[in-house]
Amino acid sequence: MRKAKLAVLVLGAALAVSACGGKDKGKETIATESQQETVATEATEPTTLAPATDEEKAQAAEVGKKIDAIYVQNWSEDTERLCKEAKEAWDALSDSAKAEVSGEHASPEYFGLDTGDVSKDDPRNQDEIGEKEILVVSFGTSYNDSRAKDIGGIEAYLAKEFPDYSVRRAFTSQIILNHILARDGEKIDNVEQALERAKKNGVKELIVQPTHLMKGKEYDELKETLDKHKASFEKLELAEPLLGEVGKDAEDVNADKERVANLIVQATVTGGGFDSVQKAAQDGVAFVFLGHGTSHTAAISYSEMQSAMKKLGYANVFIGTVEGEPEETAVGAVIDAVKKGGYKKVTIRPMMVVAGDHAHNDMAGAEDDSWVQQFLNAKSFDRIETQIEGLGGVYDIQKLYAEHTQAAINAANTAAEETTAAETKAN
């Protein structure tokens, strides 16, 4: 994202981006054409690199192949070695050669993008777990600051709320795990590794808390994996994701969705310095919350979130998705809905647990297909603002996850009691 911002500022012809500090940290304002000339005149020339030699280009091509080799979803016994070799090869490149790195998935940003201080993150892969564990399972993110704040924030809250349990971490995306390992040397368990670690440590009670938004594909796959390991633990329970059960239709809004709807609106009001959501609406401001989107049947959850906003009286709130599934959440449909509502100012914020790649690039990036750019290109809005903040960093969201964890603990205890009663009756 840093590279993309620089390109926009230097060109000065597309938009103005001002990154704010202090209380506005994570907030970016995109100005309209009337403010662009000032930015263009103030922009400084980028540092120019010497053209890469043929030898440097060949070296860059080899690094691109090494990155593509670890950009895979399957772990193998060679993974750690391949990650190490890719990073060493990158480090050996000149700056001119690094700029030439490319491949099916490879780019200079794989190793070159600064996403924060990895030392602030706790991988939670320690042994000496004890007999009771809460395993927090996330898709994952390679954005260090977001991982520490959003995923780490949830984990830390659970550790505080449940001191009798050891809290550990697992990610479901091996692509992300490999990226973090190769670039930063931080090793995080995948789900199978975390389960094997739990067995090796003699864990008897395992509560698995996913940080997933809904019961979609990732949740289903996690459940299938846990079912294969159920016999290895005396108690094993999978907790609810953030939005709870998937409703039967768009109007079937459960308490979790209504609560999350209210919390994300209030977080946006606070983060944007608005007096209230109602006052923002009166000032012509629309809030757009961007989820990932899915072709899974759980996609109805996004429609239910829109219904929750309507139920709460938030007429200026619109739900969108990166994937455009369901179709009313596609960027074009959302732009049309905002225009129809008569709103001239827009605040876009991720409705995702982590403010990672989707938030920085698909939402707030400088590429033509980002949501910010497409809203800008609609030429219907006076101001577009983004808040790059994940749900996981919101205190009350962490609290809701803890409530789901407690419900899972209760369910595990009840199931164990019922099993014991049945065995006693049989004997």
C-alpha positions in Angstrom: 0.0 0.0 0.0 2.9 2.4 0.7 4.1 2.0 -2.9 0.6 2.6 -4.3 0.1 5.8 -2.2 3.5 7.1 -3.4 2.5 6.6 -7.0 -0.8 8.5 -6.5 0.9 11.5 -4.8 3.6 11.7 -7.4 1.3 11.7 -10.3 -1.1 14.0 -8.6 -3.7 13.5 -11.3 -6.0 10.9 -9.9 -6.8 11.9 -6.3 -5.3 13.3 -3.1 -4.6 11.0 -0.2 -3.9 12.4 3.3 -3.0 9.9 6.0 -3.9 11.4 9.4 -2.2 10.8 12.7 -3.2 11.0 16.3 -6.9 10.3 16.9 -7.4 10.0 13.1 -4.8 7.2 12.7 -6.0 4.7 10.2 -8.3 7.3 8.5 -7.7 8.5 5.0 -9.5 11.2 3.1 -9.7 11.2 -0.6 -10.3 14.7 -2.0 -12.1 15.5 -5.2 -10.7 17.3 -8.3 -10.7 20.8 -6.8 -8.0 19.8 -4.3 -5.8 17.8 -6.7 -3.7 20.6 -8.1 -2.3 21.5 -4.7 -1.2 18.0 -4.1 0.3 17.8 -7.6 2.5 20.9 -7.0 3.6 19.7 -3.6 4.5 16.2 -4.6 8.2 15.3 -4.7 9.9 13.3 -7.3 10.4 9.6 -6.4 13.8 8.1 -6.0 14.9 6.7 -9.3 16.8 3.4 -9.5 19.4 2.5 -12.0 18.1 0.2 -14.7 18.6 -3.5 -13.8 21.3 -5.3 -15.8 20.5 -8.5 -17.6 22.2 -10.5 -14.8 20.1 -8.7 -12.2 16.9 -9.4 -14.2 17.8 -13.1 -14.3 18.4 -13.1 -10.5 15.1 -11.3 -10.0 13.3 -14.0 -12.1 14.8 -16.7 -9.9 13.5 -15.0 -6.8 10.1 -14.7 -8.5 10.1 -18.5 -9.0 11.0 -19.1 -5.4 8.2 -16.9 -4.2 5.7 -18.7 -6.4 6.9 -22.0 -5.0 5.9 -21.0 -1.5 2.7 -19.2 -2.5 0.8 -22.5 -2.0 -1.9 -23.7 0.3 -0.3 -27.1 1.2 2.4 -27.5 3.8 5.2 -29.9 3.2 8.4 -31.0 5.0 10.2 -28.7 2.6 8.2 -25.6 3.4 10.5 -24.0 6.0 13.6 -24.6 3.8 11.9 -23.1 0.8 10.8 -20.0 2.7 14.3 -19.5 4.1 15.8 -19.9 0.6 13.4 -17.4 -0.9 14.2 -14.7 1.7 17.9 -15.2 1.4 17.7 -14.9 -2.4 15.7 -11.7 -2.0 18.1 -10.2 0.5 21.0 -10.8 -2.0 19.3 -8.7 -4.7 20.3 -5.2 -5.5 17.5 -2.6 -5.2 17.3 -2.4 -9.0 16.8 -6.2 -9.1 14.2 -6.2 -6.4 12.1 -3.9 -8.4 12.1 -6.5 -11.3 10.8 -9.4 -9.2 7.6 -10.8 -10.7 5.8 -14.1 -11.2 2.4 -15.6 -11.1 2.1 -14.4 -7.5 5.4 -12.8 -6.9 6.1 -9.1 -6.8 8.5 -6.7 -5.0 5.8 -6.2 -2.3 6.0 -9.9 -1.1 9.2 -9.1 0.8 9.4 -5.4 0.3 6.1 -4.1 1.7 6.4 -2.7 5.3 3.3 -3.9 7.2 4.6 -3.1 10.7 6.7 -4.5 13.5 6.5 -8.3 13.7 8.0 -8.3 17.2 4.7 -6.8 18.5 2.9 -10.0 17.5 2.6 -13.1 19.6 2.4 -16.3 17.5 1.0 -18.2 20.4 2.7 -21.4 19.3 4.2 -22.2 22.7 4.1 -25.7 24.3 3.4 -26.3 28.0 -0.3 -25.7 27.3 -1.8 -27.7 30.1 -5.0 -29.7 30.0 -7.4 -26.9 29.0 -6.9 -24.9 25.8 -8.7 -22.3 23.7 -7.5 -22.5 20.1 -8.3 -19.3 18.2 -8.5 -20.1 14.5 -8.3 -17.3 12.0 -7.9 -17.1 8.2 -4.8 -15.0 8.9 -3.1 -11.9 7.6 0.5 -11.0 6.6 -0.1 -7.4 7.7 1.9 -7.4 11.0 0.2 -4.4 12.7 -3.3 -5.7 11.8 -2.4 -9.2 13.0 -1.2 -8.0 16.3 -4.1 -5.5 16.8 -7.1 -7.4 15.4 -6.3 -11.1 15.8 -4.0 -10.6 18.7 -6.5 -8.3 20.4 -9.2 -11.1 20.4 -6.7 -13.6 21.6 -5.5 -11.4 24.4 -9.0 -10.7 25.5 -9.9 -14.4 25.7 -6.7 -15.0 27.7 -7.8 -12.4 30.2 -11.3 -13.7 30.4 -10.4 -17.3 30.7 -7.3 -17.6 32.9 -7.8 -21.3 33.4 -7.2 -21.9 29.7 -4.1 -21.5 27.6 -4.9 -19.5 24.5 -3.1 -20.7 21.3 -3.4 -19.6 17.6 -3.9 -21.3 14.3 -4.4 -19.9 10.7 -6.2 -21.7 7.9 -4.3 -20.0 5.1 -1.0 -21.7 4.4 -0.2 -19.1 1.8 -0.3 -16.4 4.5 1.6 -18.6 7.0 4.4 -19.1 4.4 4.5 -15.4 3.7 4.9 -14.5 7.4 7.5 -17.2 7.9 9.6 -16.3 4.8 9.5 -12.5 5.3 9.6 -12.2 9.1 10.8 -15.5 10.4 7.6 -15.9 12.5 6.2 -19.4 12.7 2.5 -19.7 13.2 0.7 -23.1 13.3 -1.8 -24.2 10.8 -4.8 -26.0 12.1 -3.4 -29.5 11.9 -0.1 -28.4 13.5 -2.0 -26.8 16.3 -4.1 -29.9 16.9 -1.0 -32.1 17.0 0.6 -29.6 19.4 -2.5 -29.9 21.7 -2.3 -33.7 21.6 1.4 -33.7 22.3 0.9 -31.4 25.3 -1.8 -33.6 26.8 -4.8 -31.2 26.3 -8.0 -32.8 27.5 -10.4 -30.0 26.9 -10.1 -28.1 23.6 -12.4 -25.2 22.8 -12.0 -23.8 19.3 -13.0 -20.2 18.7 -13.0 -19.2 15.1 -12.6 -15.5 14.3 -14.5 -16.0 11.1 -17.3 -13.6 10.4 -19.9 -16.3 9.5 -20.6 -20.0 9.0 -19.2 -20.1 5.5 -16.8 -22.3 3.6 -13.9 -21.7 6.1 -16.1 -22.6 9.0 -17.4 -25.8 7.4 -13.8 -26.9 6.6 -12.7 -26.3 10.1 -15.6 -28.3 11.5 -14.7 -31.2 9.2 -11.1 -31.1 10.4 -12.1 -31.1 14.1 -14.5 -34.0 13.6 -11.5 -36.1 12.5 -9.7 -35.3 15.8 -12.6 -35.5 18.2 -11.6 -38.9 19.6 -8.2 -37.4 20.8 -9.8 -35.1 23.4 -12.1 -35.7 26.3 -13.9 -32.4 25.4 -13.9 -30.7 22.1 -16.3 -27.9 21.1 -16.4 -25.5 18.2 -17.7 -22.1 19.1 -19.9 -19.8 17.0 -18.4 -17.3 14.5 -19.0 -13.6 15.0 -22.4 -13.4 13.3 -23.7 -16.6 14.7 -26.2 -18.8 12.9 -27.1 -18.1 9.2 -30.7 -17.1 9.0 -33.3 -18.5 6.6 -33.7 -15.3 4.6 -32.6 -11.7 4.4 -35.0 -10.5 7.1 -34.0 -13.2 9.6 -31.7 -11.1 11.8 -30.3 -12.7 14.9 -29.1 -10.9 18.0 -25.4 -11.3 17.1 -25.9 -9.6 13.7 -27.9 -6.7 15.2 -25.3 -6.3 17.9 -22.4 -6.3 15.4 -24.3 -3.8 13.2 -24.7 -1.4 16.1 -21.0 -1.8 17.1 -19.5 -1.2 13.7 -21.7 1.9 13.2 -20.7 3.3 16.6 -17.0 2.5 15.9 -17.2 4.4 12.6 -18.9 7.4 14.2 -16.1 7.6 16.8 -13.4 7.0 14.3 -14.7 9.6 11.9 -15.3 12.3 14.5 -19.0 12.4 13.8 -21.5 13.6 16.4 -23.8 10.7 15.7 -24.8 8.5 12.8 -28.0 10.5 12.5 -26.1 13.8 12.3 -23.8 12.2 9.7 -26.8 11.3 7.6 -28.1 14.9 7.9 -24.8 16.1 6.7 -25.1 13.9 3.6 -22.6 11.2 4.8 -23.1 7.5 3.9 -21.3 4.7 5.7 -20.3 1.8 3.5 -19.1 -1.4 5.2 -17.1 -3.8 3.1 -17.1 -7.5 3.6 -15.4 -10.2 1.6 -18.4 -11.8 0.0 -19.0 -15.5 -0.8 -20.7 -17.9 -3.1 -21.5 -20.1 -0.1 -25.1 -20.2 1.2 -23.9 -18.1 4.1 -23.9 -15.1 1.7 -27.4 -14.3 3.0 -25.6 -13.1 6.1 -24.6 -9.9 4.2 -28.2 -9.3 3.3 -29.2 -9.9 6.9 -26.7 -7.3 8.0 -28.3 -4.8 5.7 -31.6 -5.7 7.2 -30.1 -5.2 10.7 -29.0 -1.7 9.7 -32.5 -0.9 8.5 -34.0 -2.3 11.6 -31.7 -0.1 13.7 -32.8 3.0 11.8 -29.4 3.4 10.0 -30.8 4.5 6.6 -27.4 5.9 5.5 -25.5 2.6 6.0 -24.8 0.2 3.1 -23.3 -3.2 3.0 -20.8 -4.1 0.2 -18.5 -7.0 -0.6 -15.2 -7.4 -2.4 -16.5 -10.4 -4.3 -19.9 -8.9 -5.1 -21.8 -11.8 -3.7 -24.7 -11.4 -3.1 -25.1 -9.2 -6.2 -26.7 -6.3 -4.3 -23.4 -5.9 -2.5 -21.3 -5.4 -5.6 -19.6 -2.1 -5.9 -21.7 -0.8 -8.8 -24.9 -1.7 -6.9 -23.7 0.0 -3.7 -22.6 3.2 -5.6 -26.1 3.4 -7.2 -27.8 2.9 -3.8 -25.7 5.6 -2.2 -26.4 8.0 -5.1 -30.1 7.2 -4.9 -30.0 8.1 -1.2 -28.7 11.5 -2.1 -25.5 11.2 -0.1 -22.5 13.3 -1.3 -19.9 12.2 1.2 -18.9 8.6 1.8 -17.0 6.8 4.6 -15.8 3.2 3.7 -14.7 0.8 6.4 -14.0 -2.9 6.3 -16.6 -5.2 7.8 -13.9 -7.8 8.3 -12.2 -9.0 11.4 -8.8 -8.0 10.2 -7.8 -4.9 8.3 -5.4 -6.7 6.0 -4.9 -7.0 2.2 -8.6 -6.5 1.3 -8.8 -3.4 3.4 -5.6 -1.8 2.2 -5.9 -2.7 -1.4 -9.4 -3.8 -2.5 -11.0 -1.1 -0.4 -8.5 1.7 -0.1 -5.9 1.0 -2.8 -4.8 3.2 -5.7 -5.7 0.6 -8.4 -8.6 1.4 -10.7 -10.7 -1.5 -9.3 -10.5 -0.6 -5.6 -13.7 0.7 -4.0 -12.2 4.1 -3.3 -11.2 4.5 -7.0 -14.6 3.4 -8.3 -16.5 5.7 -6.0 -14.2 8.5 -7.1 -14.7 7.6 -10.8 -18.4 7.8 -10.3 -17.9 11.6 -10.0 -21.0 11.9 -7.8 -19.4 12.5 -4.4 -17.7 15.5 -2.8 -15.5 13.5 -0.3 -14.6 9.9 0.2 -13.0 8.8 3.5 -11.7 5.4 4.5 -11.2 3.9 8.0 -8.7 1.1 7.8 -9.7 -0.6 11.0 -10.6 -4.3 11.6 -13.4 -5.5 13.8 -11.0 -7.5 15.9 -9.6 -4.3 17.4 -13.0 -3.2 18.7 -13.3 -4.0 22.4 -17.0 -4.9 22.4 -16.4 -7.2 19.4 -13.8 -9.0 21.5 -16.3 -9.3 24.2 -18.8 -10.9 21.9 -16.3 -13.5 20.9 -15.7 -14.2 24.5 -19.4 -14.8 25.0 -19.3 -17.3 22.1 -16.4 -19.0 23.8 -18.2 -19.2 27.1 -21.2 -20.8 25.4 -18.9 -23.4 23.8 -17.3 -24.2 27.2 -20.8 -24.6 28.6 -21.8 -26.9 25.8 -18.6 -29.0 26.2 -19.4 -29.4 29.9 -23.0 -30.4 29.2 -22.0 -32.9 26.6 -19.5 -34.5 29.0 -22.0 -34.7 31.7 -24.5 -36.3 29.4 -21.9 -38.9 28.2 -21.0 -39.7 31.8 -24.7 -40.1 32.8 -25.3 -42.4 29.8 -22.3 -44.6 30.6 -23.4 -44.9 34.2 -26.9 -45.9 33.2 -25.5 -48.5 30.8 -23.5 -50.0 33.5 
